Amino acid sequence: MDDIPRDHLSGPLRRGAVKKHVAAIHVSGKLTLLQRKLSNVLLLNAYDTLTSQSRHQIDARTLCLMIGYNSNDMDTLKASLRGLAETVAEWDMLDEKGQQEWGVSSLLSYARLKGGVCEYAYSPALAEKLHDPKVFALINLNIQRRFASGHALALYENCYRFVRTGSTGWWPIELFRRLMGVSDSPYYEVYKHLNAKIIKPAVAEVNKTSNIVVTPEVRKMGRAVSEIRFLIAENPQLAILDLDDGEGLRNTDVYDRLRRLGASDRLARQWISEHGPDYVAQKLDYVAGQGGVKNAVGYLTKALREDFGGEVSPRNPPAATSPRARRLERIRDLAAARKPTQRDADKRLFMSRLQGAEREDFERHGWMSALNATAIAAFWEELSPGAFDGLDEG
């Protein structure tokens, strides 16, 4: 795959959060979790040139890796891009002169994949709204990656822009169902069902996963719930997810190596913050030793996520001569067979059981964490009973 010019990738991608206008958040129709993540990454990539360029480009494989798709799964990417083009964004707001403005637009006016590059565009009216600095929410991509539910991510997006005011204000329950993408389902017209299947799980995931804590409140008309709002507070335990913009990380050798490789400023600092300088340096050494890697940043993205070059990696598996090595290889295969969103959910579920040094070791080494080897094997045996049968023989 030929690399696209770096200015299409590294400039905008130095930003770690997406400015999302109310028009981009209030959408009709359903967006899957991966489509929401895709929408955010595309906006991040295009943001600096939203109003000055009519078309935007990003390396398709890198795009897949950033979102969590299999980098070769172009069919899923095509389906998600098609979904964004078929999804409508609607805004109803006051302009600078105090006049009411209503508008509607598809989220993407077009998208195409050609020569390993994803090219896409926004309608001029929507691009103007997306770039408006007056009304936006900061969607941190580091936080976004942690979500396993599209409803939870939708709730987070719609609540976070009100974090400074502490409340979303009252939403008619019909509007809330539309924001959650369930307005066309008669089942969710019953508030008991909406609360049990959508609101409670989404609130629980937002509060556990993100940098805010939300609390729902309802108003009733007679016995029926007519309006809902969410009280919003910062989550101090997860404030670390908002990456430090200080100069400290820029003064390290690992940061310099990442920048020379082609990583953006923001991406370099994000990787060092997430994985630690030693782990990133190890993966840089691994990528450098492969030779012939056309898209080094994309390959490093995958190396960091899947622990290439560790005890077990897709390109350097251990000789399966011992039961432990065979178990590690089986765990690698089990994890690789899961869908991208399920892989993230698996890691979060297992990490929720860890504390202290065990948690830190898992954050650094993933499923190859030696400190958690016994617990990891038990976890995968629970998910896939009989997965390790026969591996201790021979």
Backbone torsions as a table, in degrees:
resi	resn	phi	psi	omega
1	MET	NA	127.3	178.1
2	ASP	-74.9	138.7	176.8
3	ASP	-73.2	143.2	172.9
4	ILE	-83.1	162.0	179.8
5	PRO	-53.6	138.3	-172.6
6	ARG	-61.5	-28.7	-177.4
7	ASP	-67.1	-13.6	176.1
8	HIS	-83.4	-12.4	-175.5
9	LEU	-117.3	-53.0	-166.3
10	SER	-78.1	-29.6	-178.3
11	GLY	-64.7	-66.9	179.9
12	PRO	-61.8	-33.6	-174.2
13	LEU	-75.2	-0.3	174.4
14	ARG	-73.9	-11.9	177.5
15	ARG	-88.7	138.5	-176.9
16	GLY	-101.5	2.0	179.4
17	ALA	-138.1	150.8	-177.2
18	VAL	-103.6	132.7	173.0
19	LYS	-82.0	113.5	-177.5
20	LYS	-114.0	117.1	179.6
21	HIS	-74.5	158.1	178.4
22	VAL	-54.2	-33.7	-178.8
23	ALA	-67.1	-28.8	179.8
24	ALA	-83.8	-17.5	-178.0
25	ILE	-92.5	-40.6	179.7
26	HIS	-83.8	92.5	-176.8
27	VAL	-119.9	148.6	174.7
28	SER	-94.2	159.6	-178.3
29	GLY	85.3	179.8	-175.6
30	LYS	-105.4	136.0	171.0
31	LEU	-119.5	130.5	174.3
32	THR	-72.9	168.7	177.4
33	LEU	-57.1	-45.9	-177.8
34	LEU	-67.6	-33.5	177.1
35	GLN	-67.0	-38.2	176.8
36	ARG	-64.6	-42.9	178.1
37	LYS	-64.5	-41.2	178.2
38	LEU	-60.7	-44.8	179.6
39	SER	-58.9	-41.9	-179.5
40	ASN	-67.0	-42.4	-179.1
41	VAL	-68.0	-40.1	177.5
42	LEU	-62.6	-40.0	178.2
43	LEU	-66.3	-41.5	177.0
44	LEU	-58.5	-45.5	-178.7
45	ASN	-63.8	-34.7	-173.4
46	ALA	-94.0	-11.1	-163.9
47	TYR	-55.8	-45.2	-174.5
48	ASP	-64.2	-23.7	-177.0
49	THR	-121.0	24.7	-176.5
50	LEU	-57.3	-43.4	-175.3
51	THR	-98.4	-10.0	-178.3
52	SER	-102.1	-18.4	177.9
53	GLN	-125.2	141.7	-179.5
54	SER	-87.8	-18.8	-179.5
55	ARG	-131.2	152.2	-178.0
56	HIS	-134.4	152.8	-177.3
57	GLN	-135.2	149.8	173.2
58	ILE	-153.0	143.7	177.6
59	ASP	-58.8	125.0	-172.8
60	ALA	-63.7	-39.8	-178.3
61	ARG	-69.0	-41.2	176.3
62	THR	-62.4	-40.4	177.3
63	LEU	-58.1	-46.2	178.6
64	CYS	-59.8	-43.7	-178.0
65	LEU	-65.7	-38.8	-179.3
66	MET	-65.5	-29.3	-175.5
67	ILE	-92.8	-27.2	-178.9
68	GLY	110.8	8.0	172.4
69	TYR	-73.3	156.4	162.6
70	ASN	-61.2	129.3	-172.7
71	SER	-63.2	-15.3	177.9
72	ASN	-102.7	3.0	-175.3
73	ASP	-88.3	72.0	-178.2
74	MET	-70.4	-26.4	179.6
75	ASP	-64.2	-42.2	178.2
76	THR	-65.8	-40.9	178.4
77	LEU	-62.4	-43.2	179.0
78	LYS	-60.7	-44.3	-178.9
79	ALA	-63.2	-39.2	-179.9
80	SER	-69.6	-40.7	176.3
81	LEU	-63.1	-40.2	177.3
82	ARG	-61.2	-41.0	178.7
83	GLY	-62.0	-39.5	178.5
84	LEU	-66.9	-38.2	179.0
85	ALA	-67.9	-25.2	-178.8
86	GLU	-94.9	-2.9	-178.0
87	THR	-95.9	136.9	-175.1
88	VAL	-100.5	133.6	171.4
89	ALA	-104.3	138.3	-177.5
90	GLU	-132.7	136.5	176.5
91	TRP	-130.9	149.5	179.1
92	ASP	-145.8	103.3	-168.0
93	MET	-153.2	170.2	176.2
94	LEU	-90.2	138.0	175.7
95	ASP	-87.3	-172.7	-175.4
96	GLU	-62.3	-26.7	-178.6
97	LYS	-92.9	6.3	178.9
98	GLY	82.8	9.3	178.7
99	GLN	-88.9	141.5	179.8
100	GLN	-70.7	133.9	178.7
101	GLU	-127.5	125.9	174.4
102	TRP	-116.0	142.1	178.6
103	GLY	-154.1	160.9	179.8
104	VAL	-144.5	142.6	-178.9
105	SER	-159.6	152.1	169.9
106	SER	-70.8	151.6	-178.1
107	LEU	-63.0	-38.4	173.1
108	LEU	-124.7	133.7	177.4
109	SER	-77.5	-30.1	171.4
110	TYR	-165.2	163.0	173.3
111	ALA	-150.9	146.6	175.2
112	ARG	-149.2	151.6	176.9
113	LEU	-114.1	123.9	-178.8
114	LYS	-155.0	129.6	177.7
115	GLY	60.1	31.2	179.0
116	GLY	79.5	9.8	-178.4
117	VAL	-119.2	136.9	172.8
118	CYS	-96.6	117.9	176.6
119	GLU	-111.3	139.6	-175.4
120	TYR	-154.4	167.9	-178.9
121	ALA	-151.2	156.7	172.6
122	TYR	-110.0	153.9	173.0
123	SER	-64.6	150.3	-179.4
124	PRO	-55.9	-39.5	-178.7
125	ALA	-66.3	-43.0	-179.9
126	LEU	-70.2	-38.4	178.4
127	ALA	-58.8	-40.4	178.4
128	GLU	-61.9	-41.9	179.9
129	LYS	-69.8	-40.6	-179.4
130	LEU	-62.7	-30.0	-175.9
131	HIS	-91.3	-5.3	-177.8
132	ASP	-69.4	119.2	-176.5
133	PRO	-78.9	-5.4	-172.9
134	LYS	-74.9	-39.4	-175.5
135	VAL	-129.4	101.5	178.4
136	PHE	-154.4	163.0	172.5
137	ALA	-117.1	143.7	177.8
138	LEU	-90.9	109.1	179.6
139	ILE	-97.7	103.8	-176.8
140	ASN	-76.5	121.4	-176.3
141	LEU	-67.0	-25.5	176.7
142	ASN	-66.9	-36.4	176.7
143	ILE	-75.2	-42.6	-177.7
144	GLN	-53.0	-40.4	-175.9
145	ARG	-62.8	-20.6	-175.0
146	ARG	-81.3	-14.6	-176.2
147	PHE	-77.1	138.3	176.6
148	ALA	-108.7	-6.2	-177.2
149	SER	-125.6	132.6	176.7
150	GLY	-65.9	-35.1	178.3
151	HIS	-65.7	-39.2	179.2
152	ALA	-66.5	-42.6	178.2
153	LEU	-64.6	-38.9	177.4
154	ALA	-62.6	-42.3	178.1
155	LEU	-63.5	-43.7	179.1
156	TYR	-60.1	-46.6	-178.8
157	GLU	-60.1	-39.9	-176.2
158	ASN	-79.8	-19.7	178.8
159	CYS	-93.5	-35.4	-169.1
160	TYR	-64.4	-29.4	-179.0
161	ARG	-70.5	-9.6	177.5
162	PHE	-104.2	13.4	-172.7
163	VAL	-61.2	-32.4	-178.5
164	ARG	-73.6	-27.4	179.9
165	THR	-91.2	-16.1	174.9
166	GLY	84.6	-0.5	-179.7
167	SER	-160.6	147.5	177.3
168	THR	-75.6	-16.2	-166.8
169	GLY	79.8	168.4	-174.6
170	TRP	-79.6	127.6	175.1
171	TRP	-107.4	132.8	168.4
172	PRO	-56.6	142.3	-174.3
173	ILE	-61.8	-28.4	177.1
174	GLU	-65.2	-41.0	178.1
175	LEU	-64.5	-41.2	-179.9
176	PHE	-61.6	-42.5	178.5
177	ARG	-61.9	-36.3	179.0
178	ARG	-68.3	-40.5	179.0
179	LEU	-63.6	-31.0	178.8
180	MET	-86.6	-3.7	177.5
181	GLY	76.6	24.0	-178.3
182	VAL	-123.2	21.5	-174.9
183	SER	-69.2	-21.1	-177.8
184	ASP	-94.5	10.4	-178.3
185	SER	-107.0	113.0	177.6
186	PRO	-57.9	-29.2	-178.6
187	TYR	-58.0	-39.5	-175.7
188	TYR	-87.8	4.7	169.9
189	GLU	-72.0	-19.7	174.6
190	VAL	-86.3	118.1	-173.5
191	TYR	-61.2	-34.1	179.1
192	LYS	-57.6	-42.0	178.6
193	HIS	-70.4	-43.0	179.4
194	LEU	-60.2	-42.3	-178.2
195	ASN	-68.0	-43.3	-175.2
196	ALA	-72.6	-40.8	-172.1
197	LYS	-95.3	-26.0	-174.9
198	ILE	-115.0	-57.8	-170.8
199	ILE	-66.8	-55.2	-175.9
200	LYS	-61.3	-48.1	178.1
201	PRO	-63.1	-39.0	-179.5
202	ALA	-66.4	-43.8	178.4
203	VAL	-61.3	-44.1	-179.5
204	ALA	-61.0	-41.5	-178.9
205	GLU	-71.6	-41.1	177.0
206	VAL	-58.5	-45.5	-176.8
207	ASN	-69.2	-29.9	-179.9
208	LYS	-85.3	-30.1	-167.0
209	THR	-102.2	-32.1	-167.1
210	SER	-107.8	-175.1	-178.7
211	ASN	-93.3	13.4	174.1
212	ILE	-131.5	159.9	174.3
213	VAL	-120.6	127.5	-177.6
214	VAL	-116.8	145.1	179.4
215	THR	-131.1	118.4	-178.6
216	PRO	-79.5	145.4	171.1
217	GLU	-134.2	149.0	-176.9
218	VAL	-128.5	155.3	170.0
219	ARG	-116.8	148.7	-178.9
220	LYS	-119.1	147.8	168.8
221	MET	-111.6	101.3	-169.9
222	GLY	71.0	-124.1	178.6
223	ARG	-96.7	-10.1	-175.0
224	ALA	-94.6	139.5	175.4
225	VAL	-70.6	125.5	-177.1
226	SER	-110.9	-27.8	-177.4
227	GLU	-142.3	155.9	177.3
228	ILE	-141.6	144.9	171.7
229	ARG	-138.9	165.1	-180.0
230	PHE	-126.7	122.5	171.2
231	LEU	-77.8	140.6	-171.2
232	ILE	-128.3	131.5	174.5
233	ALA	-136.0	154.3	176.9
234	GLU	-70.6	146.2	178.5
235	ASN	-99.6	97.7	-174.1
236	PRO	-63.4	-26.6	-178.3
237	GLN	-69.4	-25.6	-178.5
238	LEU	-115.2	16.9	177.9
239	ALA	-63.4	-20.7	179.4
240	ILE	-62.0	-20.2	179.7
241	LEU	-67.0	-21.1	172.4
242	ASP	-81.3	109.0	-170.3
243	LEU	-65.3	143.4	177.2
244	ASP	-68.1	129.4	178.7
245	ASP	-95.1	13.7	-178.6
246	GLY	-71.2	178.4	-174.9
247	GLU	-88.8	-7.6	-171.3
248	GLY	-56.3	-48.4	-176.2
249	LEU	-67.2	-25.0	-178.7
250	ARG	-72.6	-13.2	-176.9
251	ASN	-97.9	24.6	-178.9
252	THR	-113.4	155.0	178.1
253	ASP	-64.5	-36.7	-178.7
254	VAL	-63.5	-41.3	177.3
255	TYR	-59.6	-44.5	179.7
256	ASP	-61.1	-41.7	-180.0
257	ARG	-64.8	-40.4	178.7
258	LEU	-64.1	-41.4	179.7
259	ARG	-66.3	-39.1	178.3
260	ARG	-66.6	-30.1	178.5
261	LEU	-70.3	-24.7	-179.7
262	GLY	119.1	2.1	178.0
263	ALA	-71.4	145.1	177.1
264	SER	-71.0	164.8	178.7
265	ASP	-56.3	-49.2	-176.2
266	ARG	-66.9	-42.3	-179.2
267	LEU	-64.8	-39.7	178.8
268	ALA	-61.4	-46.4	-179.5
269	ARG	-68.0	-34.8	178.4
270	GLN	-63.9	-45.5	-179.4
271	TRP	-63.0	-43.1	-179.5
272	ILE	-64.5	-40.6	179.8
273	SER	-66.0	-40.9	-177.3
274	GLU	-72.2	-46.5	-167.8
275	HIS	-105.2	-16.8	-174.7
276	GLY	88.3	146.8	-175.2
277	PRO	-63.2	-35.5	-177.7
278	ASP	-65.5	-44.3	-179.1
279	TYR	-65.4	-43.3	179.4
280	VAL	-63.8	-40.9	178.7
281	ALA	-61.9	-38.6	178.3
282	GLN	-62.0	-43.1	-179.4
283	LYS	-70.9	-33.6	174.5
284	LEU	-61.8	-42.9	177.6
285	ASP	-61.8	-40.9	-179.2
286	TYR	-63.5	-48.0	-178.8
287	VAL	-62.6	-41.3	-179.9
288	ALA	-62.3	-30.2	-177.6
289	GLY	-83.8	-5.5	-177.0
290	GLN	-80.5	-39.7	179.8
291	GLY	73.4	140.4	175.4
292	GLY	71.9	17.7	178.3
293	VAL	-82.7	114.5	-176.1
294	LYS	-74.5	-43.1	-178.1
295	ASN	-110.3	83.2	-172.3
296	ALA	-64.5	-38.8	-179.1
297	VAL	-66.4	-43.7	177.8
298	GLY	-62.6	-41.1	-179.9
299	TYR	-68.4	-38.3	177.6
300	LEU	-64.9	-37.0	176.2
301	THR	-54.2	-47.4	-179.4
302	LYS	-71.1	-36.5	179.3
303	ALA	-62.8	-39.2	178.9
304	LEU	-68.5	-41.2	-176.7
305	ARG	-71.1	-40.8	-172.4
306	GLU	-104.5	7.4	174.9
307	ASP	59.8	47.5	173.6
308	PHE	-60.7	143.1	176.6
309	GLY	83.2	1.3	175.8
310	GLY	-84.2	-156.6	179.1
311	GLU	-62.3	-32.8	177.9
312	VAL	-133.0	130.8	174.9
313	SER	-149.2	155.7	-178.8
314	PRO	-57.7	-30.4	-176.6
315	ARG	-101.2	-6.6	-177.7
316	ASN	-143.8	60.0	-178.3
317	PRO	-70.4	150.1	179.4
318	PRO	-74.7	156.7	172.6
319	ALA	-67.4	123.8	-172.7
320	ALA	-82.1	66.1	-176.6
321	THR	-98.7	-13.7	-179.0
322	SER	-123.6	155.6	177.7
323	PRO	-56.0	-39.9	-179.3
324	ARG	-63.3	-43.8	179.5
325	ALA	-63.9	-38.9	179.6
326	ARG	-67.7	-36.2	176.7
327	ARG	-65.5	-42.3	178.5
328	LEU	-61.3	-41.4	179.5
329	GLU	-66.0	-38.8	178.7
330	ARG	-66.4	-41.1	177.8
331	ILE	-61.3	-42.3	177.7
332	ARG	-58.7	-44.3	-178.8
333	ASP	-67.8	-39.8	178.8
334	LEU	-62.8	-43.5	-179.9
335	ALA	-66.1	-41.0	-178.1
336	ALA	-66.6	-27.0	-177.6
337	ALA	-78.6	-13.5	-179.5
338	ARG	-77.2	154.6	174.8
339	LYS	-68.4	154.0	-176.1
340	PRO	-53.4	-46.5	-179.2
341	THR	-66.9	-33.6	179.8
342	GLN	-70.8	-33.9	176.8
343	ARG	-59.2	-45.2	178.8
344	ASP	-62.8	-42.4	-179.9
345	ALA	-64.2	-39.3	177.6
346	ASP	-58.7	-46.4	-177.7
347	LYS	-64.7	-41.6	-179.4
348	ARG	-66.4	-39.6	179.5
349	LEU	-62.8	-45.5	-179.5
350	PHE	-67.3	-41.1	-177.7
351	MET	-64.7	-28.0	-179.9
352	SER	-65.2	-16.4	-179.9
353	ARG	-91.7	-4.1	-172.6
354	LEU	-108.1	155.5	174.6
355	GLN	-143.3	161.4	171.0
356	GLY	57.9	-133.5	-174.4
357	ALA	-63.5	-35.8	179.6
358	GLU	-63.3	-41.8	179.4
359	ARG	-65.4	-44.3	-180.0
360	GLU	-62.2	-40.5	-179.8
361	ASP	-67.1	-37.6	178.3
362	PHE	-69.5	-39.1	177.9
363	GLU	-60.5	-32.1	-177.9
364	ARG	-84.9	-41.5	-170.9
365	HIS	-111.2	-5.5	179.2
366	GLY	61.6	-142.5	-175.8
367	TRP	-68.2	-9.6	177.3
368	MET	-92.7	10.9	-179.7
369	SER	-61.8	114.5	-179.6
370	ALA	-67.4	-32.8	-177.7
371	LEU	-67.2	-24.1	-177.8
372	ASN	-113.6	19.2	-172.2
373	ALA	-55.3	-46.1	-178.5
374	THR	-65.3	-45.1	-179.4
375	ALA	-66.5	-36.2	179.0
376	ILE	-65.0	-44.6	179.1
377	ALA	-61.7	-40.8	179.0
378	ALA	-65.7	-38.4	179.3
379	PHE	-61.6	-46.8	-178.4
380	TRP	-73.1	-28.9	174.4
381	GLU	-66.5	-34.7	177.4
382	GLU	-68.1	-40.5	179.8
383	LEU	-72.7	-39.1	-176.3
384	SER	-130.7	80.5	-177.6
385	PRO	-53.5	134.1	179.8
386	GLY	83.8	6.8	-175.6
387	ALA	-62.0	-28.4	-174.9
388	PHE	-107.9	10.3	-179.8
389	ASP	-59.1	131.5	175.5
390	GLY	85.3	-8.0	-176.6
391	LEU	-75.5	-22.3	-178.8
392	ASP	-85.5	1.0	-179.8
393	GLU	-91.8	148.2	173.7
394	GLY	81.7	NA	NA
